[in-house]
Each structure stands twice: as C-alpha cells, then as structure tokens.
Amino acid sequence: MTTVVKCPTCGTDVAWVPESKFRPFCSNRCKQIDLGAWASEKYVIGGKPGEEPSPDEQDED
C-alpha cells in the first residue's frame, strides 16, 4: 500500500514514492512557493536569537 500525503502548498494528493521527485510537494511550482514563503519570513521558527533549546527539546544521545 502506498502512502499518500497532501501537498503542503495546494493540498493535492501526492504518493510518497521515490518517483514523486518533489515530495511532499506535488510540483516544482509548489516547492518554490513554499521556499519563497520561508525566504520572505512568512514562516518562522519560534524562539529568540541565541536562545538555548529547553531540556525537553534537546536530542538525547
């Protein structure tokens, strides 16, 4: 059974297989739209510059 995910940009179903070269995106266009959103700071990761991760966020070795 093939896993199917939704394209994060447009919501189209995308098969999670090696042949889906832009996964999880459905196309290069959707991949570029997402990259542009990160570049324009539409998406951000929380926290303050130089702030250390809390102990529960750190990976255990």
PDB file of N, CA, C and O in Angstrom, chain B, residues numbered from 101:
ATOM      1  N   MET B 101       0.847  -1.185   0.000  1.00  0.00           N
ATOM      2  CA  MET B 101       0.000   0.000   0.000  1.00  0.00           C
ATOM      3  C   MET B 101       0.892   1.248   0.000  1.00  0.00           C
ATOM      4  O   MET B 101       1.827   1.339   0.796  1.00  0.00           O
ATOM      5  N   THR B 102       0.615   2.181  -0.865  1.00  0.00           N
ATOM      6  CA  THR B 102       1.383   3.417  -0.996  1.00  0.00           C
ATOM      7  C   THR B 102       0.808   4.484  -0.067  1.00  0.00           C
ATOM      8  O   THR B 102      -0.405   4.681  -0.002  1.00  0.00           O
ATOM      9  N   THR B 103       1.688   5.159   0.640  1.00  0.00           N
ATOM     10  CA  THR B 103       1.274   6.266   1.484  1.00  0.00           C
ATOM     11  C   THR B 103       1.009   7.483   0.608  1.00  0.00           C
ATOM     12  O   THR B 103       1.768   7.775  -0.316  1.00  0.00           O
ATOM     13  N   VAL B 104      -0.068   8.181   0.907  1.00  0.00           N
ATOM     14  CA  VAL B 104      -0.436   9.385   0.167  1.00  0.00           C
ATOM     15  C   VAL B 104      -0.485  10.537   1.161  1.00  0.00           C
ATOM     16  O   VAL B 104      -1.101  10.425   2.221  1.00  0.00           O
ATOM     17  N   VAL B 105       0.164  11.645   0.815  1.00  0.00           N
ATOM     18  CA  VAL B 105       0.160  12.847   1.653  1.00  0.00           C
ATOM     19  C   VAL B 105      -0.425  14.008   0.848  1.00  0.00           C
ATOM     20  O   VAL B 105      -0.527  13.943  -0.377  1.00  0.00           O
ATOM     21  N   LYS B 106      -0.798  15.048   1.544  1.00  0.00           N
ATOM     22  CA  LYS B 106      -1.312  16.258   0.883  1.00  0.00           C
ATOM     23  C   LYS B 106      -0.153  17.226   0.647  1.00  0.00           C
ATOM     24  O   LYS B 106       0.680  17.434   1.530  1.00  0.00           O
ATOM     25  N   CYS B 107      -0.104  17.808  -0.531  1.00  0.00           N
ATOM     26  CA  CYS B 107       0.889  18.841  -0.831  1.00  0.00           C
ATOM     27  C   CYS B 107       0.679  19.986   0.166  1.00  0.00           C
ATOM     28  O   CYS B 107      -0.437  20.491   0.287  1.00  0.00           O
ATOM     29  N   PRO B 108       1.731  20.404   0.881  1.00  0.00           N
ATOM     30  CA  PRO B 108       1.580  21.471   1.867  1.00  0.00           C
ATOM     31  C   PRO B 108       1.137  22.807   1.272  1.00  0.00           C
ATOM     32  O   PRO B 108       0.602  23.656   1.986  1.00  0.00           O
ATOM     33  N   THR B 109       1.353  22.997  -0.014  1.00  0.00           N
ATOM     34  CA  THR B 109       1.017  24.273  -0.641  1.00  0.00           C
ATOM     35  C   THR B 109      -0.408  24.296  -1.176  1.00  0.00           C
ATOM     36  O   THR B 109      -1.163  25.224  -0.890  1.00  0.00           O
ATOM     37  N   CYS B 110      -0.781  23.278  -1.953  1.00  0.00           N
ATOM     38  CA  CYS B 110      -2.092  23.319  -2.614  1.00  0.00           C
ATOM     39  C   CYS B 110      -3.074  22.236  -2.166  1.00  0.00           C
ATOM     40  O   CYS B 110      -4.259  22.301  -2.492  1.00  0.00           O
ATOM     41  N   GLY B 111      -2.585  21.241  -1.421  1.00  0.00           N
ATOM     42  CA  GLY B 111      -3.479  20.208  -0.911  1.00  0.00           C
ATOM     43  C   GLY B 111      -3.717  19.034  -1.841  1.00  0.00           C
ATOM     44  O   GLY B 111      -4.510  18.152  -1.511  1.00  0.00           O
ATOM     45  N   THR B 112      -3.059  18.991  -2.990  1.00  0.00           N
ATOM     46  CA  THR B 112      -3.197  17.870  -3.918  1.00  0.00           C
ATOM     47  C   THR B 112      -2.605  16.610  -3.298  1.00  0.00           C
ATOM     48  O   THR B 112      -1.600  16.681  -2.591  1.00  0.00           O
ATOM     49  N   ASP B 113      -3.223  15.451  -3.556  1.00  0.00           N
ATOM     50  CA  ASP B 113      -2.687  14.181  -3.080  1.00  0.00           C
ATOM     51  C   ASP B 113      -1.370  13.873  -3.789  1.00  0.00           C
ATOM     52  O   ASP B 113      -1.256  14.021  -5.006  1.00  0.00           O
ATOM     53  N   VAL B 114      -0.370  13.438  -3.001  1.00  0.00           N
ATOM     54  CA  VAL B 114       0.944  13.092  -3.535  1.00  0.00           C
ATOM     55  C   VAL B 114       1.321  11.712  -3.002  1.00  0.00           C
ATOM     56  O   VAL B 114       1.333  11.495  -1.791  1.00  0.00           O
ATOM     57  N   ALA B 115       1.628  10.781  -3.905  1.00  0.00           N
ATOM     58  CA  ALA B 115       2.077   9.453  -3.483  1.00  0.00           C
ATOM     59  C   ALA B 115       3.482   9.564  -2.918  1.00  0.00           C
ATOM     60  O   ALA B 115       4.346  10.195  -3.527  1.00  0.00           O
ATOM     61  N   TRP B 116       3.722   8.955  -1.756  1.00  0.00           N
ATOM     62  CA  TRP B 116       5.044   9.005  -1.118  1.00  0.00           C
ATOM     63  C   TRP B 116       5.880   7.856  -1.650  1.00  0.00           C
ATOM     64  O   TRP B 116       6.066   6.837  -0.985  1.00  0.00           O
ATOM     65  N   VAL B 117       6.382   8.043  -2.871  1.00  0.00           N
ATOM     66  CA  VAL B 117       7.207   7.043  -3.551  1.00  0.00           C
ATOM     67  C   VAL B 117       8.423   7.753  -4.156  1.00  0.00           C
ATOM     68  O   VAL B 117       8.372   8.958  -4.406  1.00  0.00           O
ATOM     69  N   PRO B 118       9.512   7.019  -4.393  1.00  0.00           N
ATOM     70  CA  PRO B 118      10.712   7.648  -4.964  1.00  0.00           C
ATOM     71  C   PRO B 118      10.459   8.380  -6.281  1.00  0.00           C
ATOM     72  O   PRO B 118      11.162   9.341  -6.595  1.00  0.00           O
ATOM     73  N   GLU B 119       9.485   7.948  -7.040  1.00  0.00           N
ATOM     74  CA  GLU B 119       9.194   8.585  -8.330  1.00  0.00           C
ATOM     75  C   GLU B 119       8.584   9.984  -8.170  1.00  0.00           C
ATOM     76  O   GLU B 119       8.598  10.774  -9.114  1.00  0.00           O
ATOM     77  N   SER B 120       8.053  10.293  -6.991  1.00  0.00           N
ATOM     78  CA  SER B 120       7.490  11.624  -6.728  1.00  0.00           C
ATOM     79  C   SER B 120       8.638  12.544  -6.351  1.00  0.00           C
ATOM     80  O   SER B 120       8.950  12.722  -5.173  1.00  0.00           O
ATOM     81  N   LYS B 121       9.260  13.124  -7.361  1.00  0.00           N
ATOM     82  CA  LYS B 121      10.535  13.813  -7.147  1.00  0.00           C
ATOM     83  C   LYS B 121      10.440  15.096  -6.331  1.00  0.00           C
ATOM     84  O   LYS B 121      11.463  15.573  -5.839  1.00  0.00           O
ATOM     85  N   PHE B 122       9.256  15.670  -6.169  1.00  0.00           N
ATOM     86  CA  PHE B 122       9.115  16.905  -5.404  1.00  0.00           C
ATOM     87  C   PHE B 122       8.458  16.682  -4.043  1.00  0.00           C
ATOM     88  O   PHE B 122       8.121  17.645  -3.354  1.00  0.00           O
ATOM     89  N   ARG B 123       8.274  15.417  -3.652  1.00  0.00           N
ATOM     90  CA  ARG B 123       7.546  15.141  -2.405  1.00  0.00           C
ATOM     91  C   ARG B 123       8.144  15.881  -1.235  1.00  0.00           C
ATOM     92  O   ARG B 123       9.369  15.972  -1.166  1.00  0.00           O
ATOM     93  N   PRO B 124       7.396  16.398  -0.339  1.00  0.00           N
ATOM     94  CA  PRO B 124       5.957  16.230  -0.187  1.00  0.00           C
ATOM     95  C   PRO B 124       5.123  17.153  -1.077  1.00  0.00           C
ATOM     96  O   PRO B 124       3.895  17.163  -0.992  1.00  0.00           O
ATOM     97  N   PHE B 125       5.793  17.924  -1.926  1.00  0.00           N
ATOM     98  CA  PHE B 125       5.064  18.823  -2.825  1.00  0.00           C
ATOM     99  C   PHE B 125       4.644  18.075  -4.082  1.00  0.00           C
ATOM    100  O   PHE B 125       5.250  17.065  -4.439  1.00  0.00           O
ATOM    101  N   CYS B 126       3.605  18.572  -4.756  1.00  0.00           N
ATOM    102  CA  CYS B 126       3.120  17.915  -5.966  1.00  0.00           C
ATOM    103  C   CYS B 126       3.915  18.346  -7.198  1.00  0.00           C
ATOM    104  O   CYS B 126       3.917  17.644  -8.209  1.00  0.00           O
ATOM    105  N   SER B 127       4.587  19.491  -7.120  1.00  0.00           N
ATOM    106  CA  SER B 127       5.301  20.009  -8.288  1.00  0.00           C
ATOM    107  C   SER B 127       6.419  20.947  -7.841  1.00  0.00           C
ATOM    108  O   SER B 127       6.484  21.361  -6.684  1.00  0.00           O
ATOM    109  N   ASN B 128       7.285  21.266  -8.778  1.00  0.00           N
ATOM    110  CA  ASN B 128       8.345  22.234  -8.510  1.00  0.00           C
ATOM    111  C   ASN B 128       7.740  23.598  -8.181  1.00  0.00           C
ATOM    112  O   ASN B 128       8.276  24.329  -7.348  1.00  0.00           O
ATOM    113  N   ARG B 129       6.640  23.940  -8.824  1.00  0.00           N
ATOM    114  CA  ARG B 129       5.981  25.227  -8.569  1.00  0.00           C
ATOM    115  C   ARG B 129       5.584  25.343  -7.096  1.00  0.00           C
ATOM    116  O   ARG B 129       5.864  26.357  -6.456  1.00  0.00           O
ATOM    117  N   CYS B 130       4.934  24.308  -6.560  1.00  0.00           N
ATOM    118  CA  CYS B 130       4.516  24.345  -5.157  1.00  0.00           C
ATOM    119  C   CYS B 130       5.724  24.370  -4.232  1.00  0.00           C
ATOM    120  O   CYS B 130       5.691  25.029  -3.193  1.00  0.00           O
ATOM    121  N   LYS B 131       6.782  23.665  -4.593  1.00  0.00           N
ATOM    122  CA  LYS B 131       8.009  23.680  -3.801  1.00  0.00           C
ATOM    123  C   LYS B 131       8.598  25.087  -3.761  1.00  0.00           C
ATOM    124  O   LYS B 131       9.035  25.542  -2.704  1.00  0.00           O
ATOM    125  N   GLN B 132       8.615  25.782  -4.899  1.00  0.00           N
ATOM    126  CA  GLN B 132       9.162  27.131  -4.976  1.00  0.00           C
ATOM    127  C   GLN B 132       8.297  28.140  -4.223  1.00  0.00           C
ATOM    128  O   GLN B 132       8.821  29.077  -3.620  1.00  0.00           O
ATOM    129  N   ILE B 133       6.984  27.955  -4.255  1.00  0.00           N
ATOM    130  CA  ILE B 133       6.082  28.835  -3.500  1.00  0.00           C
ATOM    131  C   ILE B 133       6.399  28.722  -2.009  1.00  0.00           C
ATOM    132  O   ILE B 133       6.464  29.732  -1.308  1.00  0.00           O
ATOM    133  N   ASP B 134       6.595  27.491  -1.524  1.00  0.00           N
ATOM    134  CA  ASP B 134       6.911  27.272  -0.115  1.00  0.00           C
ATOM    135  C   ASP B 134       8.267  27.887   0.238  1.00  0.00           C
ATOM    136  O   ASP B 134       8.402  28.533   1.278  1.00  0.00           O
ATOM    137  N   LEU B 135       9.264  27.691  -0.616  1.00  0.00           N
ATOM    138  CA  LEU B 135      10.584  28.268  -0.382  1.00  0.00           C
ATOM    139  C   LEU B 135      10.497  29.796  -0.321  1.00  0.00           C
ATOM    140  O   LEU B 135      11.136  30.422   0.524  1.00  0.00           O
ATOM    141  N   GLY B 136       9.714  30.385  -1.208  1.00  0.00           N
ATOM    142  CA  GLY B 136       9.526  31.833  -1.212  1.00  0.00           C
ATOM    143  C   GLY B 136       8.878  32.331   0.068  1.00  0.00           C
ATOM    144  O   GLY B 136       9.215  33.409   0.558  1.00  0.00           O
ATOM    145  N   ALA B 137       7.946  31.552   0.615  1.00  0.00           N
ATOM    146  CA  ALA B 137       7.299  31.933   1.872  1.00  0.00           C
ATOM    147  C   ALA B 137       8.320  31.948   3.014  1.00  0.00           C
ATOM    148  O   ALA B 137       8.296  32.849   3.852  1.00  0.00           O
ATOM    149  N   TRP B 138       9.218  30.953   3.052  1.00  0.00           N
ATOM    150  CA  TRP B 138      10.273  30.948   4.064  1.00  0.00           C
ATOM    151  C   TRP B 138      11.207  32.135   3.852  1.00  0.00           C
ATOM    152  O   TRP B 138      11.577  32.806   4.815  1.00  0.00           O
ATOM    153  N   ALA B 139      11.591  32.401   2.611  1.00  0.00           N
ATOM    154  CA  ALA B 139      12.526  33.484   2.309  1.00  0.00           C
ATOM    155  C   ALA B 139      11.953  34.854   2.674  1.00  0.00           C
ATOM    156  O   ALA B 139      12.691  35.751   3.082  1.00  0.00           O
ATOM    157  N   SER B 140      10.645  35.013   2.527  1.00  0.00           N
ATOM    158  CA  SER B 140      10.021  36.298   2.862  1.00  0.00           C
ATOM    159  C   SER B 140       9.574  36.347   4.324  1.00  0.00           C
ATOM    160  O   SER B 140       8.882  37.275   4.743  1.00  0.00           O
ATOM    161  N   GLU B 141       9.980  35.337   5.089  1.00  0.00           N
ATOM    162  CA  GLU B 141       9.690  35.231   6.515  1.00  0.00           C
ATOM    163  C   GLU B 141       8.208  35.148   6.833  1.00  0.00           C
ATOM    164  O   GLU B 141       7.768  35.585   7.897  1.00  0.00           O
ATOM    165  N   LYS B 142       7.426  34.577   5.896  1.00  0.00           N
ATOM    166  CA  LYS B 142       6.017  34.293   6.175  1.00  0.00           C
ATOM    167  C   LYS B 142       5.943  33.183   7.227  1.00  0.00           C
ATOM    168  O   LYS B 142       5.047  33.175   8.071  1.00  0.00           O
ATOM    169  N   TYR B 143       6.889  32.253   7.164  1.00  0.00           N
ATOM    170  CA  TYR B 143       7.003  31.187   8.157  1.00  0.00           C
ATOM    171  C   TYR B 143       8.212  31.491   9.024  1.00  0.00           C
ATOM    172  O   TYR B 143       9.249  31.915   8.513  1.00  0.00           O
ATOM    173  N   VAL B 144       8.097  31.285  10.308  1.00  0.00           N
ATOM    174  CA  VAL B 144       9.232  31.467  11.210  1.00  0.00           C
ATOM    175  C   VAL B 144       9.222  30.361  12.251  1.00  0.00           C
ATOM    176  O   VAL B 144       8.180  29.778  12.551  1.00  0.00           O
ATOM    177  N   ILE B 145      10.384  30.086  12.788  1.00  0.00           N
ATOM    178  CA  ILE B 145      10.513  29.134  13.883  1.00  0.00           C
ATOM    179  C   ILE B 145      10.643  29.958  15.149  1.00  0.00           C
ATOM    180  O   ILE B 145      11.455  30.881  15.212  1.00  0.00           O
ATOM    181  N   GLY B 146       9.845  29.629  16.162  1.00  0.00           N
ATOM    182  CA  GLY B 146       9.802  30.397  17.394  1.00  0.00           C
ATOM    183  C   GLY B 146      11.122  30.419  18.135  1.00  0.00           C
ATOM    184  O   GLY B 146      12.011  29.609  17.873  1.00  0.00           O
ATOM    185  N   GLY B 147      11.242  31.347  19.057  1.00  0.00           N
ATOM    186  CA  GLY B 147      12.442  31.488  19.866  1.00  0.00           C
ATOM    187  C   GLY B 147      13.102  32.817  19.601  1.00  0.00           C
ATOM    188  O   GLY B 147      12.732  33.560  18.692  1.00  0.00           O
ATOM    189  N   LYS B 148      14.098  33.094  20.433  1.00  0.00           N
ATOM    190  CA  LYS B 148      14.846  34.334  20.290  1.00  0.00           C
ATOM    191  C   LYS B 148      16.261  34.005  19.841  1.00  0.00           C
ATOM    192  O   LYS B 148      16.769  32.934  20.172  1.00  0.00           O
ATOM    193  N   PRO B 149      16.913  34.894  19.098  1.00  0.00           N
ATOM    194  CA  PRO B 149      18.291  34.629  18.676  1.00  0.00           C
ATOM    195  C   PRO B 149      19.186  34.312  19.875  1.00  0.00           C
ATOM    196  O   PRO B 149      19.155  35.018  20.883  1.00  0.00           O
ATOM    197  N   GLY B 150      19.970  33.264  19.762  1.00  0.00           N
ATOM    198  CA  GLY B 150      20.889  32.873  20.812  1.00  0.00           C
ATOM    199  C   GLY B 150      20.254  32.105  21.950  1.00  0.00           C
ATOM    200  O   GLY B 150      20.947  31.694  22.881  1.00  0.00           O
ATOM    201  N   GLU B 151      18.958  31.904  21.894  1.00  0.00           N
ATOM    202  CA  GLU B 151      18.253  31.184  22.954  1.00  0.00           C
ATOM    203  C   GLU B 151      18.547  29.687  22.849  1.00  0.00           C
ATOM    204  O   GLU B 151      18.457  29.101  21.770  1.00  0.00           O
ATOM    205  N   GLU B 152      18.893  29.087  23.963  1.00  0.00           N
ATOM    206  CA  GLU B 152      19.176  27.656  24.001  1.00  0.00           C
ATOM    207  C   GLU B 152      17.860  26.873  24.039  1.00  0.00           C
ATOM    208  O   GLU B 152      16.891  27.328  24.647  1.00  0.00           O
ATOM    209  N   PRO B 153      17.816  25.697  23.393  1.00  0.00           N
ATOM    210  CA  PRO B 153      16.610  24.877  23.473  1.00  0.00           C
ATOM    211  C   PRO B 153      16.387  24.402  24.914  1.00  0.00           C
ATOM    212  O   PRO B 153      17.341  24.197  25.665  1.00  0.00           O
ATOM    213  N   SER B 154      15.131  24.233  25.281  1.00  0.00           N
ATOM    214  CA  SER B 154      14.827  23.724  26.610  1.00  0.00           C
ATOM    215  C   SER B 154      15.265  22.262  26.698  1.00  0.00           C
ATOM    216  O   SER B 154      15.409  21.612  25.662  1.00  0.00           O
ATOM    217  N   PRO B 155      15.480  21.728  27.891  1.00  0.00           N
ATOM    218  CA  PRO B 155      15.959  20.347  28.027  1.00  0.00           C
ATOM    219  C   PRO B 155      15.075  19.317  27.324  1.00  0.00           C
ATOM    220  O   PRO B 155      15.585  18.325  26.803  1.00  0.00           O
ATOM    221  N   ASP B 156      13.766  19.535  27.303  1.00  0.00           N
ATOM    222  CA  ASP B 156      12.886  18.564  26.642  1.00  0.00           C
ATOM    223  C   ASP B 156      12.948  18.660  25.114  1.00  0.00           C
ATOM    224  O   ASP B 156      12.471  17.754  24.431  1.00  0.00           O
ATOM    225  N   GLU B 157      13.523  19.731  24.563  1.00  0.00           N
ATOM    226  CA  GLU B 157      13.674  19.878  23.125  1.00  0.00           C
ATOM    227  C   GLU B 157      14.998  19.338  22.600  1.00  0.00           C
ATOM    228  O   GLU B 157      15.161  19.160  21.393  1.00  0.00           O
ATOM    229  N   GLN B 158      15.946  19.076  23.501  1.00  0.00           N
ATOM    230  CA  GLN B 158      17.256  18.596  23.083  1.00  0.00           C
ATOM    231  C   GLN B 158      17.205  17.102  22.800  1.00  0.00           C
ATOM    232  O   GLN B 158      16.499  16.356  23.479  1.00  0.00           O
ATOM    233  N   ASP B 159      17.956  16.673  21.796  1.00  0.00           N
ATOM    234  CA  ASP B 159      18.038  15.259  21.464  1.00  0.00           C
ATOM    235  C   ASP B 159      18.835  14.527  22.536  1.00  0.00           C
ATOM    236  O   ASP B 159      19.833  15.034  23.048  1.00  0.00           O
ATOM    237  N   GLU B 160      18.376  13.338  22.859  1.00  0.00           N
ATOM    238  CA  GLU B 160      19.129  12.518  23.796  1.00  0.00           C
ATOM    239  C   GLU B 160      20.096  11.655  23.008  1.00  0.00           C
ATOM    240  O   GLU B 160      19.707  11.028  22.022  1.00  0.00           O
ATOM    241  N   ASP B 161      21.351  11.616  23.429  1.00  0.00           N
ATOM    242  CA  ASP B 161      22.370  10.807  22.742  1.00  0.00           C
ATOM    243  C   ASP B 161      22.541   9.473  23.402  1.00  0.00           C
ATOM    244  O   ASP B 161      23.356   8.664  22.957  1.00  0.00           O
TER     245      ASP B 161
END
